[in-house]
């Protein structure tokens, strides 16, 4: 009987201490992964189409600034891979700041023209209802100097030629 009491006491103690340890949380660290894509638009649509191509090697910069003073609080850089995708990891809560991702317009290649949307704002806080630490940025793009001959066909496929009627 004494032996079973000791076993029960050990099990209860182990359960109690595991609950206490589980309740203790490590300090909250906000870690975010910003993911986006850079593409080349040969049709000057300023959105991705089937003729769009990813651009490799474009430098992308994440900049966060205080809203009221415009002081820079964070600068992080990333570079696009062969699929035109970049990933920038950063830490800290930036709820009181304006954070923006900018694509470097000084890249070399077949798409030298900068689109209007060469940057995009992003929310870097856990206090806005996002459950994931991954933040997806809208695709950013550049354009070719000359419009591709196949773009007329893409306009028809998308039904954009009927908008003028």
C-alpha contacts under 8 A as a table, 3 or more apart, distances in Angstrom:
res1	aa1	res2	aa2	distance
1	X	4	X	5.28
1	X	5	X	6.32
2	X	5	X	5.05
2	X	6	X	6.30
3	X	6	X	5.17
3	X	7	X	6.36
4	X	7	X	5.03
4	X	8	X	6.14
5	X	8	X	5.15
5	X	9	X	6.06
6	X	9	X	5.01
6	X	10	X	6.13
7	X	10	X	5.14
7	X	11	X	6.26
8	X	11	X	5.12
8	X	12	X	6.12
9	X	12	X	5.15
9	X	13	X	5.98
10	X	13	X	5.04
10	X	14	X	6.00
11	X	14	X	5.11
11	X	15	X	6.11
12	X	15	X	5.07
12	X	16	X	6.05
13	X	16	X	5.02
13	X	17	X	6.13
14	X	17	X	5.28
14	X	18	X	6.06
15	X	18	X	5.17
15	X	19	X	6.19
16	X	19	X	5.19
16	X	20	X	6.30
17	X	20	X	4.99
17	X	21	X	6.09
18	X	21	X	5.09
18	X	22	X	6.00
19	X	22	X	5.05
19	X	23	X	6.10
20	X	23	X	5.16
20	X	24	X	6.48
21	X	24	X	5.29
22	X	25	X	7.14
25	X	28	X	7.86
29	X	91	X	7.17
29	X	92	X	6.56
30	X	91	X	5.48
30	X	92	X	4.92
30	X	93	X	5.81
30	X	125	X	7.43
30	X	126	X	7.33
31	X	89	X	7.31
31	X	90	X	5.89
31	X	91	X	4.33
31	X	92	X	6.34
31	X	133	X	6.55
32	X	89	X	5.74
32	X	90	X	5.40
32	X	91	X	6.03
32	X	124	X	7.07
32	X	133	X	4.86
32	X	134	X	5.81
32	X	135	X	6.99
33	X	87	X	6.51
33	X	88	X	5.70
33	X	89	X	4.47
33	X	90	X	6.53
33	X	133	X	6.25
33	X	134	X	4.74
33	X	135	X	6.05
34	X	86	X	7.99
34	X	87	X	5.48
34	X	88	X	5.03
34	X	89	X	6.22
34	X	134	X	5.92
34	X	135	X	4.76
34	X	136	X	6.00
34	X	137	X	7.04
35	X	85	X	7.11
35	X	86	X	5.73
35	X	87	X	4.60
35	X	88	X	6.64
35	X	134	X	7.11
35	X	135	X	6.15
35	X	136	X	5.01
35	X	137	X	6.08
36	X	85	X	5.66
36	X	86	X	5.56
36	X	87	X	6.81
36	X	136	X	5.84
36	X	137	X	4.83
36	X	138	X	6.47
36	X	139	X	5.99
36	X	140	X	7.86
37	X	54	X	7.55
37	X	80	X	7.40
37	X	83	X	7.95
37	X	84	X	5.25
37	X	85	X	4.36
37	X	86	X	6.20
37	X	137	X	7.63
37	X	138	X	7.46
37	X	139	X	4.87
37	X	140	X	6.31
38	X	54	X	6.04
38	X	55	X	5.84
38	X	58	X	7.58
38	X	80	X	7.20
38	X	84	X	5.06
38	X	85	X	6.51
38	X	103	X	7.84
38	X	139	X	5.81
38	X	140	X	4.90
38	X	141	X	5.29
38	X	142	X	7.80
39	X	48	X	7.51
39	X	52	X	6.38
39	X	53	X	5.46
39	X	54	X	4.25
39	X	55	X	5.23
39	X	84	X	6.30
39	X	139	X	7.25
39	X	140	X	6.49
39	X	141	X	4.76
39	X	142	X	6.43
40	X	52	X	5.42
40	X	53	X	5.13
40	X	54	X	6.06
40	X	55	X	6.30
40	X	111	X	5.87
40	X	141	X	5.68
40	X	142	X	5.02
40	X	143	X	5.44
40	X	144	X	7.05
41	X	44	X	5.74
41	X	45	X	6.87
41	X	46	X	6.67
41	X	47	X	7.26
41	X	48	X	6.66
41	X	49	X	7.63
41	X	51	X	7.25
41	X	52	X	4.94
41	X	53	X	7.03
41	X	111	X	7.61
41	X	141	X	6.75
41	X	142	X	6.06
41	X	143	X	4.66
41	X	144	X	6.49
42	X	51	X	6.83
42	X	52	X	6.40
42	X	111	X	7.90
42	X	143	X	5.73
42	X	144	X	5.14
42	X	146	X	7.31
42	X	147	X	5.55
42	X	148	X	5.54
42	X	151	X	7.75
43	X	46	X	7.98
43	X	51	X	7.82
43	X	143	X	7.51
43	X	144	X	7.74
43	X	147	X	5.08
43	X	148	X	5.90
43	X	151	X	5.49
44	X	143	X	5.96
44	X	144	X	7.55
44	X	147	X	6.82
45	X	48	X	7.54
46	X	115	X	6.65
46	X	141	X	7.21
46	X	143	X	7.85
47	X	141	X	7.80
48	X	51	X	7.78
48	X	52	X	5.66
49	X	52	X	5.31
49	X	154	X	7.71
50	X	154	X	7.78
51	X	151	X	7.83
54	X	82	X	7.18
54	X	83	X	5.43
54	X	84	X	4.37
54	X	85	X	7.86
55	X	58	X	6.80
55	X	80	X	7.12
55	X	81	X	7.85
55	X	82	X	7.01
55	X	83	X	7.06
55	X	84	X	4.74
56	X	79	X	7.84
56	X	80	X	5.16
56	X	81	X	5.09
56	X	82	X	4.86
56	X	83	X	6.71
56	X	84	X	5.10
56	X	85	X	7.98
57	X	79	X	5.62
57	X	80	X	5.02
57	X	81	X	6.25
57	X	82	X	7.69
57	X	84	X	7.77
57	X	107	X	7.67
58	X	79	X	5.42
58	X	80	X	5.34
58	X	84	X	7.98
58	X	103	X	6.95
58	X	104	X	6.43
58	X	107	X	5.96
59	X	77	X	6.94
59	X	78	X	5.87
59	X	79	X	4.53
59	X	80	X	6.75
59	X	103	X	6.21
59	X	104	X	5.40
59	X	107	X	7.73
60	X	77	X	5.64
60	X	78	X	5.19
60	X	79	X	5.80
60	X	80	X	7.58
60	X	86	X	7.58
60	X	101	X	6.74
60	X	102	X	5.58
60	X	103	X	4.57
60	X	104	X	5.94
61	X	75	X	6.90
61	X	76	X	5.75
61	X	77	X	4.44
61	X	78	X	6.43
61	X	101	X	5.57
61	X	102	X	5.22
61	X	103	X	6.57
61	X	104	X	7.60
62	X	74	X	7.54
62	X	75	X	5.56
62	X	76	X	5.10
62	X	77	X	6.14
62	X	88	X	7.74
62	X	99	X	6.91
62	X	100	X	5.69
62	X	101	X	4.46
62	X	102	X	6.49
63	X	72	X	7.06
63	X	73	X	7.65
63	X	74	X	5.57
63	X	75	X	4.67
63	X	76	X	6.76
63	X	99	X	5.55
63	X	100	X	5.45
63	X	101	X	6.50
63	X	102	X	7.99
64	X	72	X	5.85
64	X	73	X	5.58
64	X	74	X	5.01
64	X	75	X	6.69
64	X	94	X	7.54
64	X	97	X	6.04
64	X	98	X	5.43
64	X	99	X	4.01
64	X	100	X	6.38
65	X	69	X	7.92
65	X	70	X	5.26
65	X	71	X	5.24
65	X	72	X	4.29
65	X	73	X	5.44
65	X	74	X	7.16
65	X	97	X	5.28
65	X	98	X	5.32
65	X	99	X	6.41
66	X	69	X	5.61
66	X	70	X	4.94
66	X	71	X	5.36
66	X	72	X	6.58
66	X	73	X	6.93
66	X	96	X	6.51
66	X	97	X	4.52
66	X	98	X	6.38
67	X	70	X	5.59
67	X	96	X	6.78
67	X	97	X	5.38
67	X	98	X	6.01
72	X	75	X	7.58
76	X	88	X	6.99
76	X	90	X	7.41
77	X	88	X	6.58
78	X	86	X	6.11
78	X	87	X	6.28
78	X	88	X	5.53
79	X	85	X	7.99
79	X	86	X	5.60
79	X	87	X	7.67
80	X	83	X	7.37
80	X	84	X	4.90
80	X	85	X	4.90
80	X	86	X	4.42
80	X	87	X	7.85
81	X	84	X	5.19
81	X	85	X	5.48
81	X	86	X	6.42
82	X	85	X	7.42
92	X	125	X	7.96
93	X	124	X	6.18
93	X	125	X	4.96
93	X	126	X	7.31
94	X	97	X	5.27
94	X	98	X	7.73
94	X	99	X	7.76
94	X	123	X	7.70
94	X	124	X	5.29
94	X	125	X	5.60
95	X	98	X	7.98
95	X	123	X	7.34
95	X	124	X	6.34
95	X	125	X	5.12
95	X	127	X	7.43
98	X	121	X	7.30
98	X	122	X	7.75
98	X	123	X	7.76
99	X	121	X	5.68
99	X	122	X	5.57
99	X	123	X	6.71
99	X	124	X	7.31
100	X	119	X	6.64
100	X	120	X	5.49
100	X	121	X	4.19
100	X	122	X	5.80
101	X	119	X	5.36
101	X	120	X	5.36
101	X	121	X	6.27
101	X	122	X	7.33
101	X	137	X	7.92
102	X	118	X	6.05
102	X	119	X	4.31
102	X	120	X	6.81
103	X	118	X	5.62
103	X	119	X	6.24
103	X	140	X	7.25
104	X	107	X	6.51
105	X	112	X	7.50
105	X	114	X	6.41
105	X	118	X	7.98
106	X	112	X	7.99
107	X	112	X	7.38
108	X	111	X	7.74
108	X	112	X	6.93
109	X	112	X	6.54
110	X	144	X	5.97
110	X	145	X	7.94
111	X	142	X	5.52
111	X	143	X	4.81
111	X	144	X	4.26
111	X	145	X	6.94
112	X	142	X	6.52
112	X	143	X	6.39
112	X	144	X	6.28
112	X	145	X	7.10
113	X	142	X	5.48
113	X	143	X	4.92
113	X	144	X	6.25
113	X	145	X	6.63
114	X	118	X	6.72
114	X	141	X	7.18
114	X	142	X	4.87
114	X	143	X	6.46
115	X	118	X	5.80
115	X	140	X	7.95
115	X	141	X	6.03
115	X	142	X	5.35
115	X	143	X	6.79
117	X	120	X	7.05
117	X	140	X	6.14
117	X	141	X	7.10
118	X	140	X	5.51
118	X	141	X	6.40
118	X	142	X	7.78
119	X	140	X	6.80
120	X	137	X	6.82
120	X	138	X	6.86
120	X	140	X	7.93
121	X	137	X	7.84
122	X	135	X	7.36
122	X	137	X	6.91
123	X	135	X	7.65
124	X	135	X	7.82
125	X	128	X	6.52
126	X	129	X	6.71
126	X	130	X	6.31
126	X	131	X	7.48
126	X	133	X	7.92
127	X	130	X	7.62
130	X	133	X	7.66
132	X	135	X	7.54
144	X	147	X	6.74
147	X	151	X	7.24
148	X	151	X	5.68
149	X	152	X	6.85
150	X	153	X	5.51
150	X	154	X	6.65
151	X	154	X	4.95
151	X	155	X	6.18
152	X	155	X	5.08
152	X	156	X	6.47
153	X	156	X	5.15
153	X	157	X	6.20
154	X	157	X	4.91
154	X	158	X	6.13
155	X	158	X	5.26
155	X	159	X	6.20
155	X	160	X	5.23
155	X	161	X	5.93
156	X	159	X	4.98
156	X	160	X	6.08
156	X	161	X	5.52
156	X	162	X	7.92
157	X	160	X	7.75
158	X	161	X	7.96
159	X	162	X	5.70
159	X	163	X	7.44
160	X	163	X	5.45
161	X	164	X	6.45
162	X	165	X	5.54
